[in-house]
Amino acid sequence: MYRYLIFISFFCLSKLPAQTLGGNAVFNFLSQPNTAQLSALGGINISTIGNDVGMSFNNPALLRNGMHQQLNTSFNSFLAGIRNYSLTTAWHLEPSQTNIAIGANYFDYGNITQTDASGMVLGNFRPVDYVVQVMASRQYHERFQYGLTMKYINSNYGQYRSSGLAFDVGVAYYDSVNQLQVSVLAKNMGTQLKTYDGSNQKEELPFDIQAGITKRLENAPFQFSLTLHHLQKFNIYYNDTTFRASEGENGYNSNNTIQKIFSHIILSTQIFLNEKLELTAGYNFQRRQDLNAYNVTSGLNGFSIGTSILLKKLHIRYATGFYQSNLFHQLSLNLNWGRGAMFN
């Protein structure tokens, strides 16, 4: 019966208003990676082969039996004093052959001065965003895994508060013999429950259809991933022509088809140096384009890197990425909280 819930969810949620992209949608913090491994892989990856329960936060089809009683916790020292905290843990329910997990992702933007329209200081407020979600997955035949996520979203910006409800639905095909995994995912299908201004005019969620493929080489210590995002729309660039013209960038070509195609692509690789040490690198084409500025050196915009130390009872992962001259620093810890439990 469980597998029919996936199809029912697709049917019911298709009746909701069409969802839009960042800039025209609410709760865009949902697109931020919750764990260091995901950040190192370029920010979006739904097909990586591994045993990190934190990755199931992004795609419930990656939630597997071997993640029973595994805990992932993460801290991200982001830009401009923003702090991000995340936690995910999972169980395998043997009687129903179902994997379940709960998780939360919390963003703290620090203290901000509150003023009125004339600039008079009224005090301070502390804006926060968070999402709490429940994930479930089951295996179908030998190679398929399907999963569903239900998430409660909350946003608090002083006197302006909003909440929402959303669902993710994912399916993964895993060939353990050839070390190949392919996934498809529909994210953030849902609705705003409470609007910021208290009106009945609801904003749309950052809907995203993703697809990914990961291949681990048989005779070399490499794993490669190709991820496609926002497949529901061809042109996903935000182009403010007035601003670009004011900055002297009159030659910008908003109709570059190749550029639009590559904006959907994220490439990543993992290098397994030995059983205890991994290196990860990712390249996000859209992030690089969004961060590139006229008359400013682009540098390593769009690149992210990470490393993992895999011990028997603890996995330590670190990731960083380039935002012009700034870097973020994200640290994640994975452990099994069951008595005497160790990683395979």
C-alpha positions in Angstrom: 0.0 0.0 0.0 2.9 2.3 0.8 4.0 2.7 -2.8 0.5 3.9 -3.8 1.1 6.9 -1.5 3.7 8.2 -3.9 1.3 8.2 -6.9 -1.5 9.7 -4.8 0.9 12.5 -3.7 1.8 13.3 -7.3 -1.9 13.4 -8.3 -3.0 15.6 -5.4 -0.1 18.0 -5.4 -0.5 18.5 -9.2 -3.7 20.3 -8.4 -1.8 23.0 -6.5 -1.0 26.3 -8.3 2.1 26.1 -10.5 5.4 26.6 -8.5 8.1 29.1 -9.5 11.8 29.7 -9.2 13.9 31.6 -6.7 13.2 35.3 -6.7 9.6 34.7 -7.4 9.0 32.1 -4.6 8.8 32.0 -0.8 11.0 30.0 1.5 14.1 29.9 -0.8 16.2 28.8 2.1 14.9 25.3 1.4 17.4 25.1 -1.5 20.4 25.4 0.9 22.3 22.1 1.5 21.9 20.7 5.0 25.1 18.7 5.3 28.8 19.1 4.4 28.8 16.2 1.9 26.0 17.8 -0.1 27.7 21.2 0.0 31.0 19.7 -1.2 29.1 18.0 -4.1 28.0 21.4 -5.5 24.9 22.0 -3.3 22.6 19.6 -5.1 23.0 15.9 -5.5 20.3 13.2 -5.3 22.2 10.1 -6.5 25.5 9.8 -4.7 26.4 6.3 -3.6 27.2 6.2 0.1 26.0 5.8 3.7 25.4 9.3 4.9 21.9 9.7 6.4 22.2 13.5 6.0 21.9 13.0 2.2 18.4 11.6 2.7 17.3 15.0 4.0 17.5 16.1 0.4 16.2 13.0 -1.3 14.1 10.5 0.7 14.9 7.7 -1.8 18.5 7.7 -0.5 17.2 6.6 3.0 18.4 2.9 3.3 18.3 0.1 5.8 22.0 0.5 6.7 21.2 4.0 8.1 19.4 2.5 11.1 20.1 4.6 14.2 22.5 6.8 12.4 22.7 10.5 13.3 23.9 13.4 11.2 24.5 16.8 12.7 25.9 19.8 10.9 27.0 23.4 11.5 27.6 25.9 8.7 29.4 29.2 9.4 27.9 31.0 6.3 28.4 34.5 5.0 27.6 37.8 6.7 27.3 36.1 10.2 24.6 33.7 9.1 24.6 30.4 11.1 23.0 27.2 9.9 22.4 24.1 12.1 21.0 20.8 10.9 20.2 17.4 12.4 18.9 14.1 10.8 18.4 10.6 12.3 16.8 7.4 11.0 15.4 4.0 11.9 14.6 0.9 10.0 11.3 -0.7 11.0 11.8 -4.4 10.4 8.1 -5.5 10.6 7.0 -3.1 7.8 10.3 -3.1 6.0 10.2 0.7 6.1 12.9 3.3 6.7 11.9 6.5 8.5 13.9 9.6 9.4 13.3 12.9 11.0 15.3 16.0 10.4 15.5 19.8 10.9 17.4 22.6 9.2 17.7 25.9 11.0 19.0 29.3 9.8 19.9 32.1 12.3 20.6 35.5 10.6 21.8 37.2 13.8 20.5 40.5 15.3 19.3 43.1 12.9 18.4 46.7 13.6 14.8 47.5 13.1 13.9 51.0 11.8 10.8 52.7 10.5 10.4 54.3 7.1 12.2 57.5 8.2 15.2 55.6 9.5 14.4 55.9 13.2 15.7 53.0 15.2 12.9 51.0 16.9 15.1 48.3 18.3 16.5 44.9 17.2 15.0 41.7 15.9 16.4 38.2 15.2 15.1 36.7 11.9 15.1 32.9 11.6 14.0 30.3 9.1 13.6 26.6 9.8 12.1 23.4 8.3 11.2 20.2 10.2 10.6 17.1 8.2 9.8 13.4 8.2 11.1 11.1 5.6 10.1 7.5 4.7 11.4 5.1 2.1 10.9 1.5 1.0 12.5 -0.9 -1.4 10.7 -2.0 -4.5 12.0 -5.3 -6.0 15.8 -5.6 -5.9 17.1 -2.3 -7.3 14.4 0.4 -6.7 13.9 2.6 -3.7 11.2 5.2 -3.4 10.6 7.8 -0.7 8.4 10.6 0.5 9.2 13.6 2.6 6.7 15.8 4.4 8.0 19.1 5.7 6.7 21.9 7.9 8.3 25.3 7.1 8.5 28.3 9.3 9.9 31.8 8.7 10.1 34.6 11.3 11.2 38.1 10.4 10.2 40.2 13.4 6.5 41.1 13.0 6.4 39.2 9.6 5.8 35.5 10.0 4.9 32.8 7.6 4.5 29.0 7.6 4.0 26.3 4.9 3.6 22.6 4.2 5.5 20.8 1.4 6.3 17.4 0.1 9.2 15.8 -1.8 8.8 12.6 -3.8 11.9 10.6 -5.0 12.7 7.4 -6.8 16.2 5.8 -7.0 17.5 2.9 -9.1 20.7 1.3 -7.6 22.8 -1.3 -9.4 25.2 -2.5 -6.7 27.1 -4.8 -9.1 28.0 -2.0 -11.5 28.0 0.7 -8.8 25.5 2.9 -10.6 22.7 4.9 -9.1 20.1 7.0 -10.9 17.5 9.2 -9.2 14.6 11.5 -10.0 13.1 13.9 -7.4 10.2 16.4 -7.2 10.8 18.9 -4.4 8.8 21.4 -2.5 5.3 20.6 -3.8 3.0 22.4 -1.3 1.5 25.6 -0.2 1.9 28.5 2.2 -0.2 28.1 5.3 0.2 31.6 6.7 1.4 34.6 4.7 3.8 37.2 5.9 1.2 40.0 5.7 -1.7 38.0 6.9 -3.6 38.2 3.6 -5.1 35.4 1.6 -2.7 36.0 -1.3 -0.4 33.0 -1.0 3.1 33.0 -2.5 4.5 30.0 -4.4 7.1 27.6 -3.1 10.5 27.0 -4.8 9.4 23.9 -6.8 12.2 21.9 -8.4 12.4 18.8 -10.5 15.8 17.1 -10.3 17.5 14.1 -11.9 20.9 12.6 -11.2 23.3 9.8 -12.0 26.3 8.6 -10.1 28.9 6.0 -11.2 31.7 4.6 -9.2 34.5 3.2 -11.2 35.4 -0.4 -10.8 39.2 -0.3 -11.0 39.9 3.2 -9.8 39.1 5.1 -6.6 36.7 7.6 -8.3 33.0 8.3 -8.2 31.4 10.8 -10.6 28.0 12.5 -10.4 25.9 14.5 -12.9 22.9 16.3 -11.4 20.3 18.3 -13.3 18.0 20.8 -11.5 15.0 22.9 -12.3 14.0 20.7 -15.2 10.5 22.2 -15.3 11.8 25.4 -16.9 14.5 26.0 -19.5 15.6 29.6 -18.7 16.3 29.8 -14.9 18.6 32.9 -15.0 17.4 36.1 -13.3 18.3 39.0 -15.7 17.8 42.6 -14.5 18.6 44.4 -17.8 18.2 47.8 -16.2 20.7 47.1 -13.5 23.1 45.5 -16.0 22.9 48.5 -18.2 23.5 50.9 -15.3 26.7 48.9 -14.6 27.9 49.2 -18.2 27.2 45.6 -19.1 25.3 46.3 -22.3 26.7 43.3 -24.1 25.0 40.7 -22.0 23.4 38.1 -24.1 20.3 36.8 -22.3 19.5 34.4 -25.2 22.6 32.3 -25.0 21.2 28.8 -25.4 24.3 27.0 -24.3 24.5 29.1 -21.1 20.9 28.3 -20.3 21.5 24.5 -20.8 24.5 24.5 -18.5 22.7 26.5 -15.8 20.9 23.2 -15.0 24.0 21.2 -14.5 26.1 20.4 -11.4 29.2 18.2 -11.8 31.0 16.5 -8.9 33.6 13.9 -8.1 34.7 11.9 -5.1 38.2 10.4 -4.6 38.6 7.5 -2.2 42.2 7.8 -1.1 41.7 4.9 1.3 39.1 3.4 3.6 39.3 6.3 6.0 39.9 9.4 3.7 37.8 10.9 0.9 38.1 14.1 -1.1 35.2 15.7 -2.8 34.8 18.5 -5.4 31.8 20.0 -7.1 31.0 22.7 -9.7 27.7 24.5 -9.9 27.3 26.3 -13.2 24.3 28.4 -12.1 26.0 29.5 -8.9 29.0 30.7 -10.8 26.9 32.7 -13.3 24.8 34.2 -10.4 28.0 35.3 -8.5 29.9 36.6 -11.5 29.8 40.4 -11.5 30.8 42.9 -14.2 34.4 44.2 -13.9 35.0 41.9 -10.9 37.3 38.9 -11.1 35.2 35.7 -11.1 37.9 33.6 -9.4 36.6 30.2 -8.2 32.9 31.1 -8.0 30.8 28.0 -8.3 33.5 25.6 -7.0 33.1 23.7 -3.8 35.5 21.2 -2.1 35.4 18.9 0.9 37.1 16.1 2.8 35.9 13.2 4.9 37.5 11.2 7.7 35.7 7.9 8.1 36.3 6.2 11.4 34.5 3.1 12.7 32.3 5.0 15.1 32.4 8.5 13.7 32.5 10.2 10.2 33.8 13.7 10.1 33.1 15.8 7.0 34.1 19.3 6.1 33.1 21.4 3.1 33.8 24.9 1.8 32.8 26.9 -1.3 33.7 30.1 -3.0 31.5 33.2 -3.1 33.6 35.9 -4.7 36.3 36.6 -2.1 34.3 34.8 0.7 34.2 31.2 1.9 31.7 29.3 4.0 32.8 26.6 6.4 30.5 23.6 7.1 31.3 20.7 9.4 29.2 17.6 9.8 29.4 14.6 12.1 27.9 11.2 11.6 27.6 8.6 14.3 25.5 5.6 15.2 23.8 6.1 18.5 22.8 2.5 19.0 24.6 0.6 21.7 28.0 -0.6 20.3 27.0 0.3 16.8 29.6 1.0 14.2 29.7 2.0 10.5 29.9 -0.8 8.0 
